[in-house]
């Protein structure tokens, strides 16, 4: 079995803050999280923020990051580039 690289919400926020990059974390079974300039953006869901992570169907952002399969990076030229979990872990190590 291949071990998944450790990617945490804190590491993504630090990378986003340092590089001024928007990252969309996509976990197909759980949802997505958007990070920009080191902060988690509110997606404007109809669910009250205090219920996220405490209600069935709305896992906390940390869970989404832990299970994410794809990471979308918004490049400075406006193009979004998809990174695998391995590629994102490599970017976090470099940055």
VOGU-715632 format. One record per residue: x negated, y negated, z of N, C-alpha, C in turn; residue number from 1. Coordinates in nm, 3 decimals, decimal comma. Atoms other than C-alpha are relative to their C-alpha. Layout:
<dolos>
<dolo n_c1="X" n_c2="Y" n_c3="Z" ca_c1="X" ca_c2="Y" ca_c3="Z" c_c1="X" c_c2="Y" c_c3="Z" seq="NUM"/>
...
</dolos>
This chain:
<dolos>
<dolo n_c1="-0,084" n_c2="0,118" n_c3="0,000" ca_c1="0,000" ca_c2="0,000" ca_c3="0,000" c_c1="-0,088" c_c2="-0,124" c_c3="0,000" seq="1"/>
<dolo n_c1="0,076" n_c2="0,124" n_c3="0,010" ca_c1="-0,129" ca_c2="-0,345" ca_c3="-0,091" c_c1="0,045" c_c2="-0,095" c_c3="0,111" seq="2"/>
<dolo n_c1="-0,033" n_c2="0,092" n_c3="-0,107" ca_c1="-0,148" ca_c2="-0,589" ca_c3="0,198" c_c1="0,027" c_c2="-0,139" c_c3="-0,057" seq="3"/>
<dolo n_c1="-0,036" n_c2="0,133" n_c3="0,047" ca_c1="0,027" ca_c2="-0,921" ca_c3="0,135" c_c1="-0,083" c_c2="-0,106" c_c3="0,071" seq="4"/>
<dolo n_c1="0,079" n_c2="0,105" n_c3="-0,063" ca_c1="-0,188" ca_c2="-1,229" ca_c3="0,195" c_c1="0,084" c_c2="-0,082" c_c3="0,098" seq="5"/>
<dolo n_c1="-0,070" n_c2="0,080" n_c3="-0,100" ca_c1="-0,098" ca_c2="-1,436" ca_c3="0,499" c_c1="0,020" c_c2="-0,143" c_c3="-0,051" seq="6"/>
<dolo n_c1="-0,037" n_c2="0,136" n_c3="0,038" ca_c1="0,082" ca_c2="-1,752" ca_c3="0,395" c_c1="0,101" c_c2="-0,045" c_c3="0,104" seq="7"/>
<dolo n_c1="-0,090" n_c2="0,053" n_c3="-0,102" ca_c1="0,245" ca_c2="-1,961" ca_c3="0,665" c_c1="0,056" c_c2="-0,135" c_c3="-0,043" seq="8"/>
<dolo n_c1="-0,060" n_c2="0,131" n_c3="0,027" ca_c1="0,470" ca_c2="-2,263" ca_c3="0,657" c_c1="-0,097" c_c2="-0,112" c_c3="0,037" seq="9"/>
<dolo n_c1="0,096" n_c2="0,102" n_c3="-0,043" ca_c1="0,202" ca_c2="-2,458" ca_c3="0,844" c_c1="-0,110" c_c2="-0,019" c_c3="-0,105" seq="10"/>
<dolo n_c1="0,104" n_c2="0,009" n_c3="0,103" ca_c1="-0,061" ca_c2="-2,376" ca_c3="0,581" c_c1="0,054" c_c2="-0,068" c_c3="-0,126" seq="11"/>
<dolo n_c1="-0,060" n_c2="0,063" n_c3="0,117" ca_c1="0,175" ca_c2="-2,475" ca_c3="0,300" c_c1="0,019" c_c2="-0,150" c_c3="0,022" seq="12"/>
<dolo n_c1="-0,019" n_c2="0,143" n_c3="-0,031" ca_c1="0,259" ca_c2="-2,805" ca_c3="0,473" c_c1="-0,134" c_c2="-0,074" c_c3="-0,004" seq="13"/>
<dolo n_c1="0,133" n_c2="0,063" n_c3="0,000" ca_c1="-0,111" ca_c2="-2,882" ca_c3="0,526" c_c1="-0,052" c_c2="-0,015" c_c3="-0,143" seq="14"/>
<dolo n_c1="0,044" n_c2="0,006" n_c3="0,139" ca_c1="-0,192" ca_c2="-2,801" ca_c3="0,161" c_c1="0,077" c_c2="-0,108" c_c3="-0,076" seq="15"/>
<dolo n_c1="-0,084" n_c2="0,097" n_c3="0,068" ca_c1="0,100" ca_c2="-3,009" ca_c3="0,035" c_c1="-0,037" c_c2="-0,143" c_c3="0,043" seq="16"/>
<dolo n_c1="0,037" n_c2="0,132" n_c3="-0,051" ca_c1="-0,001" ca_c2="-3,302" ca_c3="0,257" c_c1="-0,134" c_c2="-0,044" c_c3="-0,058" seq="17"/>
<dolo n_c1="0,136" n_c2="0,032" n_c3="0,048" ca_c1="-0,366" ca_c2="-3,287" ca_c3="0,150" c_c1="-0,001" c_c2="-0,030" c_c3="-0,150" seq="18"/>
<dolo n_c1="0,002" n_c2="0,013" n_c3="0,146" ca_c1="-0,290" ca_c2="-3,257" ca_c3="-0,223" c_c1="0,115" c_c2="-0,082" c_c3="-0,056" seq="19"/>
<dolo n_c1="-0,120" n_c2="0,072" n_c3="0,044" ca_c1="0,037" ca_c2="-3,458" ca_c3="-0,237" c_c1="0,075" c_c2="0,079" c_c3="-0,107" seq="20"/>
<dolo n_c1="-0,063" n_c2="-0,093" n_c3="0,094" ca_c1="0,191" ca_c2="-3,158" ca_c3="-0,412" c_c1="0,135" c_c2="0,046" c_c3="0,053" seq="21"/>
<dolo n_c1="-0,128" n_c2="-0,059" n_c3="-0,039" ca_c1="0,550" ca_c2="-3,039" ca_c3="-0,411" c_c1="-0,007" c_c2="0,150" c_c3="-0,027" seq="22"/>
<dolo n_c1="0,001" n_c2="-0,146" n_c3="0,011" ca_c1="0,578" ca_c2="-2,665" ca_c3="-0,348" c_c1="0,141" c_c2="0,050" c_c3="0,028" seq="23"/>
<dolo n_c1="-0,128" n_c2="-0,067" n_c3="-0,022" ca_c1="0,898" ca_c2="-2,467" ca_c3="-0,388" c_c1="-0,030" c_c2="0,146" c_c3="0,028" seq="24"/>
<dolo n_c1="0,023" n_c2="-0,138" n_c3="-0,043" ca_c1="0,884" ca_c2="-2,137" ca_c3="-0,200" c_c1="0,128" c_c2="0,077" c_c3="-0,029" seq="25"/>
<dolo n_c1="-0,117" n_c2="-0,074" n_c3="0,045" ca_c1="1,118" ca_c2="-1,877" ca_c3="-0,348" c_c1="-0,004" c_c2="0,143" c_c3="0,051" seq="26"/>
<dolo n_c1="-0,019" n_c2="-0,138" n_c3="-0,047" ca_c1="1,227" ca_c2="-1,563" ca_c3="-0,163" c_c1="0,139" c_c2="0,042" c_c3="-0,047" seq="27"/>
<dolo n_c1="-0,129" n_c2="-0,030" n_c3="0,061" ca_c1="1,503" ca_c2="-1,413" ca_c3="-0,378" c_c1="0,110" c_c2="0,049" c_c3="0,094" seq="28"/>
<dolo n_c1="-0,104" n_c2="-0,050" n_c3="-0,090" ca_c1="1,683" ca_c2="-1,238" ca_c3="-0,092" c_c1="0,041" c_c2="-0,100" c_c3="0,107" seq="29"/>
<dolo n_c1="-0,026" n_c2="0,091" n_c3="-0,112" ca_c1="1,667" ca_c2="-1,530" ca_c3="0,152" c_c1="0,027" c_c2="-0,144" c_c3="-0,041" seq="30"/>
<dolo n_c1="-0,019" n_c2="0,138" n_c3="0,042" ca_c1="1,659" ca_c2="-1,856" ca_c3="-0,041" c_c1="-0,132" c_c2="-0,066" c_c3="-0,032" seq="31"/>
<dolo n_c1="0,122" n_c2="0,072" n_c3="0,033" ca_c1="1,402" ca_c2="-2,125" ca_c3="-0,096" c_c1="-0,023" c_c2="-0,113" c_c3="0,099" seq="32"/>
<dolo n_c1="0,042" n_c2="0,111" n_c3="-0,085" ca_c1="1,212" ca_c2="-2,394" ca_c3="0,090" c_c1="-0,083" c_c2="-0,093" c_c3="-0,089" seq="33"/>
<dolo n_c1="0,077" n_c2="0,097" n_c3="0,077" ca_c1="1,073" ca_c2="-2,713" ca_c3="-0,063" c_c1="-0,085" c_c2="-0,081" c_c3="0,096" seq="34"/>
<dolo n_c1="0,095" n_c2="0,074" n_c3="-0,083" ca_c1="0,762" ca_c2="-2,877" ca_c3="0,085" c_c1="-0,061" c_c2="-0,110" c_c3="-0,086" seq="35"/>
<dolo n_c1="0,060" n_c2="0,112" n_c3="0,071" ca_c1="0,641" ca_c2="-3,222" ca_c3="-0,022" c_c1="-0,072" c_c2="-0,089" c_c3="0,099" seq="36"/>
<dolo n_c1="0,082" n_c2="0,085" n_c3="-0,087" ca_c1="0,363" ca_c2="-3,429" ca_c3="0,133" c_c1="-0,001" c_c2="0,050" c_c3="0,145" seq="37"/>
<dolo n_c1="0,011" n_c2="-0,059" n_c3="-0,133" ca_c1="0,344" ca_c2="-3,189" ca_c3="0,427" c_c1="0,129" c_c2="0,011" c_c3="0,077" seq="38"/>
<dolo n_c1="-0,130" n_c2="-0,006" n_c3="-0,070" ca_c1="0,715" ca_c2="-3,203" ca_c3="0,511" c_c1="0,097" c_c2="0,091" c_c3="-0,074" seq="39"/>
<dolo n_c1="-0,105" n_c2="-0,085" n_c3="0,057" ca_c1="1,001" ca_c2="-2,963" ca_c3="0,457" c_c1="0,114" c_c2="-0,092" c_c3="-0,042" seq="40"/>
<dolo n_c1="-0,110" n_c2="0,082" n_c3="0,049" ca_c1="1,266" ca_c2="-3,128" ca_c3="0,240" c_c1="0,132" c_c2="0,068" c_c3="0,029" seq="41"/>
<dolo n_c1="-0,134" n_c2="-0,050" n_c3="-0,022" ca_c1="1,630" ca_c2="-3,086" ca_c3="0,326" c_c1="0,065" c_c2="0,020" c_c3="-0,136" seq="42"/>
<dolo n_c1="-0,061" n_c2="-0,031" n_c3="0,128" ca_c1="1,807" ca_c2="-2,916" ca_c3="0,038" c_c1="0,144" c_c2="-0,047" c_c3="-0,009" seq="43"/>
<dolo n_c1="-0,136" n_c2="0,051" n_c3="0,004" ca_c1="2,137" ca_c2="-3,077" ca_c3="0,130" c_c1="0,105" c_c2="0,109" c_c3="0,006" seq="44"/>
<dolo n_c1="-0,097" n_c2="-0,109" n_c3="-0,008" ca_c1="2,311" ca_c2="-2,754" ca_c3="0,217" c_c1="0,121" c_c2="-0,043" c_c3="0,082" seq="45"/>
<dolo n_c1="-0,122" n_c2="0,032" n_c3="-0,073" ca_c1="2,662" ca_c2="-2,758" ca_c3="0,354" c_c1="-0,006" c_c2="0,052" c_c3="0,143" seq="46"/>
<dolo n_c1="0,015" n_c2="-0,056" n_c3="-0,134" ca_c1="2,537" ca_c2="-2,577" ca_c3="0,663" c_c1="-0,070" c_c2="-0,102" c_c3="0,089" seq="47"/>
<dolo n_c1="0,062" n_c2="0,092" n_c3="-0,095" ca_c1="2,453" ca_c2="-2,783" ca_c3="0,968" c_c1="-0,142" c_c2="0,047" c_c3="0,031" seq="48"/>
<dolo n_c1="0,141" n_c2="-0,038" n_c3="-0,019" ca_c1="2,072" ca_c2="-2,790" ca_c3="1,018" c_c1="-0,026" c_c2="0,083" c_c3="0,125" seq="49"/>
<dolo n_c1="0,026" n_c2="-0,076" n_c3="-0,123" ca_c1="2,093" ca_c2="-2,656" ca_c3="1,375" c_c1="0,049" c_c2="0,145" c_c3="-0,010" seq="50"/>
<dolo n_c1="-0,047" n_c2="-0,137" n_c3="0,018" ca_c1="2,269" ca_c2="-2,341" ca_c3="1,245" c_c1="-0,095" c_c2="0,083" c_c3="-0,085" seq="51"/>
<dolo n_c1="0,093" n_c2="-0,073" n_c3="0,085" ca_c1="1,994" ca_c2="-2,250" ca_c3="0,997" c_c1="-0,095" c_c2="0,079" c_c3="0,089" seq="52"/>
<dolo n_c1="0,085" n_c2="-0,087" n_c3="-0,080" ca_c1="1,802" ca_c2="-1,957" ca_c3="1,138" c_c1="0,074" c_c2="0,062" c_c3="0,118" seq="53"/>
<dolo n_c1="-0,079" n_c2="-0,053" n_c3="-0,111" ca_c1="2,076" ca_c2="-1,889" ca_c3="1,392" c_c1="0,134" c_c2="0,055" c_c3="-0,046" seq="54"/>
<dolo n_c1="-0,124" n_c2="-0,047" n_c3="0,057" ca_c1="2,356" ca_c2="-1,784" ca_c3="1,158" c_c1="-0,032" c_c2="0,103" c_c3="-0,107" seq="55"/>
<dolo n_c1="0,022" n_c2="-0,100" n_c3="0,104" ca_c1="2,383" ca_c2="-1,478" ca_c3="0,935" c_c1="-0,003" c_c2="-0,067" c_c3="-0,136" seq="56"/>
<dolo n_c1="0,009" n_c2="0,052" n_c3="0,135" ca_c1="2,273" ca_c2="-1,558" ca_c3="0,583" c_c1="-0,086" c_c2="-0,123" c_c3="-0,014" seq="57"/>
<dolo n_c1="0,081" n_c2="0,120" n_c3="0,007" ca_c1="2,058" ca_c2="-1,859" ca_c3="0,672" c_c1="-0,127" c_c2="0,019" c_c3="0,083" seq="58"/>
<dolo n_c1="0,123" n_c2="-0,023" n_c3="-0,077" ca_c1="1,709" ca_c2="-1,750" ca_c3="0,777" c_c1="-0,080" c_c2="-0,129" c_c3="0,015" seq="59"/>
<dolo n_c1="0,084" n_c2="0,119" n_c3="-0,019" ca_c1="1,461" ca_c2="-2,005" ca_c3="0,912" c_c1="-0,105" c_c2="-0,009" c_c3="-0,111" seq="60"/>
<dolo n_c1="0,100" n_c2="0,016" n_c3="0,107" ca_c1="1,202" ca_c2="-2,150" ca_c3="0,670" c_c1="-0,120" c_c2="0,092" c_c3="0,015" seq="61"/>
<dolo n_c1="0,114" n_c2="-0,089" n_c3="-0,022" ca_c1="0,927" ca_c2="-1,938" ca_c3="0,829" c_c1="0,026" c_c2="0,138" c_c3="-0,058" seq="62"/>
<dolo n_c1="-0,038" n_c2="-0,131" n_c3="0,053" ca_c1="1,113" ca_c2="-1,619" ca_c3="0,731" c_c1="-0,002" c_c2="-0,002" c_c3="-0,152" seq="63"/>
<dolo n_c1="0,001" n_c2="0,013" n_c3="0,146" ca_c1="1,158" ca_c2="-1,743" ca_c3="0,375" c_c1="-0,143" c_c2="0,003" c_c3="-0,052" seq="64"/>
<dolo n_c1="0,141" n_c2="0,003" n_c3="0,042" ca_c1="0,784" ca_c2="-1,816" ca_c3="0,347" c_c1="-0,062" c_c2="0,139" c_c3="0,016" seq="65"/>
<dolo n_c1="0,058" n_c2="-0,132" n_c3="-0,025" ca_c1="0,694" ca_c2="-1,477" ca_c3="0,496" c_c1="0,040" c_c2="0,102" c_c3="-0,107" seq="66"/>
<dolo n_c1="-0,049" n_c2="-0,096" n_c3="0,099" ca_c1="0,903" ca_c2="-1,294" ca_c3="0,234" c_c1="-0,002" c_c2="-0,052" c_c3="-0,143" seq="67"/>
<dolo n_c1="-0,001" n_c2="0,062" n_c3="0,132" ca_c1="0,846" ca_c2="-1,524" ca_c3="-0,062" c_c1="-0,082" c_c2="0,079" c_c3="-0,102" seq="68"/>
<dolo n_c1="0,068" n_c2="-0,068" n_c3="0,109" ca_c1="0,747" ca_c2="-1,372" ca_c3="-0,393" c_c1="-0,062" c_c2="-0,099" c_c3="-0,097" seq="69"/>
<dolo n_c1="0,048" n_c2="0,101" n_c3="0,095" ca_c1="0,698" ca_c2="-1,691" ca_c3="-0,595" c_c1="-0,016" c_c2="-0,134" c_c3="0,068" seq="70"/>
<dolo n_c1="0,027" n_c2="0,134" n_c3="-0,050" ca_c1="0,557" ca_c2="-2,034" ca_c3="-0,525" c_c1="-0,013" c_c2="-0,091" c_c3="-0,122" seq="71"/>
<dolo n_c1="0,002" n_c2="0,092" n_c3="0,112" ca_c1="0,630" ca_c2="-2,315" ca_c3="-0,770" c_c1="-0,073" c_c2="-0,127" c_c3="0,042" seq="72"/>
<dolo n_c1="0,080" n_c2="0,118" n_c3="-0,028" ca_c1="0,373" ca_c2="-2,597" ca_c3="-0,776" c_c1="0,033" c_c2="-0,104" c_c3="-0,106" seq="73"/>
<dolo n_c1="-0,024" n_c2="0,109" n_c3="0,094" ca_c1="0,463" ca_c2="-2,932" ca_c3="-0,934" c_c1="-0,133" c_c2="-0,068" c_c3="-0,026" seq="74"/>
<dolo n_c1="0,128" n_c2="0,059" n_c3="0,037" ca_c1="0,154" ca_c2="-3,047" ca_c3="-1,121" c_c1="0,016" c_c2="-0,150" c_c3="-0,023" seq="75"/>
<dolo n_c1="-0,004" n_c2="0,146" n_c3="0,016" ca_c1="0,063" ca_c2="-3,415" ca_c3="-1,161" c_c1="0,057" c_c2="-0,043" c_c3="-0,135" seq="76"/>
<dolo n_c1="-0,056" n_c2="0,033" n_c3="0,131" ca_c1="0,172" ca_c2="-3,403" ca_c3="-1,528" c_c1="0,150" c_c2="0,029" c_c3="-0,009" seq="77"/>
<dolo n_c1="-0,144" n_c2="-0,025" n_c3="-0,006" ca_c1="0,527" ca_c2="-3,308" ca_c3="-1,419" c_c1="0,042" c_c2="0,141" c_c3="-0,035" seq="78"/>
<dolo n_c1="-0,032" n_c2="-0,138" n_c3="0,034" ca_c1="0,506" ca_c2="-2,943" ca_c3="-1,518" c_c1="-0,007" c_c2="0,086" c_c3="0,126" seq="79"/>
<dolo n_c1="0,000" n_c2="-0,094" n_c3="-0,112" ca_c1="0,598" ca_c2="-2,675" ca_c3="-1,265" c_c1="-0,071" c_c2="0,128" c_c3="-0,043" seq="80"/>
<dolo n_c1="0,076" n_c2="-0,121" n_c3="0,028" ca_c1="0,364" ca_c2="-2,379" ca_c3="-1,249" c_c1="0,030" c_c2="0,104" c_c3="0,108" seq="81"/>
<dolo n_c1="-0,032" n_c2="-0,107" n_c3="-0,093" ca_c1="0,457" ca_c2="-2,046" ca_c3="-1,092" c_c1="-0,127" c_c2="0,071" c_c3="0,046" seq="82"/>
<dolo n_c1="0,113" n_c2="-0,071" n_c3="-0,058" ca_c1="0,205" ca_c2="-1,884" ca_c3="-0,857" c_c1="0,052" c_c2="0,122" c_c3="0,073" seq="83"/>
<dolo n_c1="-0,034" n_c2="-0,120" n_c3="-0,076" ca_c1="0,218" ca_c2="-1,532" ca_c3="-0,722" c_c1="-0,044" c_c2="-0,021" c_c3="0,145" seq="84"/>
<dolo n_c1="0,040" n_c2="0,007" n_c3="-0,140" ca_c1="0,168" ca_c2="-1,468" ca_c3="-0,352" c_c1="-0,153" c_c2="0,001" c_c3="0,011" seq="85"/>
<dolo n_c1="0,146" n_c2="-0,010" n_c3="0,000" ca_c1="-0,195" ca_c2="-1,372" ca_c3="-0,418" c_c1="-0,064" c_c2="-0,131" c_c3="-0,047" seq="86"/>
<dolo n_c1="0,053" n_c2="0,127" n_c3="0,054" ca_c1="-0,260" ca_c2="-1,687" ca_c3="-0,627" c_c1="0,018" c_c2="-0,114" c_c3="0,099" seq="87"/>
<dolo n_c1="-0,025" n_c2="0,105" n_c3="-0,097" ca_c1="-0,102" ca_c2="-1,910" ca_c3="-0,363" c_c1="-0,093" c_c2="0,013" c_c3="0,119" seq="88"/>
<dolo n_c1="0,092" n_c2="-0,023" n_c3="-0,111" ca_c1="-0,310" ca_c2="-1,752" ca_c3="-0,088" c_c1="-0,141" c_c2="-0,048" c_c3="-0,037" seq="89"/>
<dolo n_c1="0,131" n_c2="0,044" n_c3="0,049" ca_c1="-0,620" ca_c2="-1,820" ca_c3="-0,298" c_c1="-0,009" c_c2="-0,153" c_c3="0,000" seq="90"/>
<dolo n_c1="-0,004" n_c2="0,147" n_c3="-0,002" ca_c1="-0,520" ca_c2="-2,186" ca_c3="-0,342" c_c1="-0,011" c_c2="-0,055" c_c3="0,142" seq="91"/>
<dolo n_c1="0,003" n_c2="0,045" n_c3="-0,140" ca_c1="-0,466" ca_c2="-2,222" ca_c3="0,033" c_c1="-0,140" c_c2="0,017" c_c3="0,059" seq="92"/>
<dolo n_c1="0,137" n_c2="-0,021" n_c3="-0,049" ca_c1="-0,810" ca_c2="-2,076" ca_c3="0,104" c_c1="-0,096" c_c2="-0,103" c_c3="-0,056" seq="93"/>
<dolo n_c1="0,087" n_c2="0,098" n_c3="0,064" ca_c1="-0,977" ca_c2="-2,312" ca_c3="-0,145" c_c1="0,023" c_c2="-0,141" c_c3="0,052" seq="94"/>
<dolo n_c1="-0,037" n_c2="0,136" n_c3="-0,037" ca_c1="-0,789" ca_c2="-2,620" ca_c3="-0,032" c_c1="-0,012" c_c2="-0,022" c_c3="0,143" seq="95"/>
</dolos>
